[in-house]
């Protein structure tokens, strides 16, 4: 229904109330919306109550399980999302005319790829572009590039929003590995059935397939096998490297000198890597240049471990590219230069995915 004084009515509803409404729609509770907004739940509830009074109807039914949209609330949702997209589009366009190569590029990426693959290469990239600041956020959650949470996001889950640019960077191949100390102490399994007598280091998370180990091993559950479980790639690598059990690491771990050995039991997990960014991101040259750089470091012709087809970790050792002088990551967390002998290739970069 048209409000009798539409202009003054619009002035009474600030953009921030629309944002609070959308976070409640997404979170389905005042508490979850408050967590996203950095407010407390009572403040969010008061804001929604005030918005409903201005509108003259209820947006949510408050139930034990949380918030349920009313029919009127559902009718506003698409319009509210369009307002939000327009706001962020306005914000992005105000940034475009700024200096081409100076400033910040915000990148969201999975923890393992960000810490152990991208960061050793990023050091050299930022040296080449000293006026550029790359804000690398290694996170479990995917960033929403349409809401300007990041300029670009690299993730394992294909984005579904239709208004963003999506590029498939390549494929990471997860493969079982163990430390030599674990192999010397407990031996290594020769087939999937043997895994019942071994300990697992299990990685879980929102971008990881739930129950992947159980599916690969043909079990209902791996609870009796798991010794350590974590959502952190670096924690999983640390545990595997220090003999806590057998865990899935990127297939390139051996090629890049990680102190682990492959466990050949016929288990292999392909994981696609996706890059997403706002359709207008390339209007800003520093972001466009950084997008191109990220695509180059996932080039499957140069780095064969990102190819679609699986290549055994031992075969990747001979396929590592030559002619690249990069500092290696030695041990779980300490980065230090490593001397190279004979053929030069990237040693130690991105040991853990």
Secondary structure, DSSP 8 states (H G I E B T S, - for coil): ---TTHHHHHHHS-HHHHHHHHHHHHHSSHHHHHHHHTS-HHHHHHHHHHHHHHHTS-SEEEETTEEEE-HHHHHHHHHHHHHHHHHHHHHHHHHHTS-SS-EEEEEEE-HHIIIIIIHHHHHHHHHH-TTEEEEEEE-SS---GGGTS-SEEEESS----TTEEEEEEEEEEEEEEE-HHHHHHH---SSGGGGGGS-EEEE--TTS-TTHHHHHHT-S--TTTEEEEES-HHHHHHHHHTTS-EEEEEGGGTTTT-S-EE--SS-EEEEEEEEEEETTGGGSHHHHHHHHHHHHHT-TTTSGGGSSS---HHHHHHHS-BS----EE-SSS-EE-----SS-B--STT---
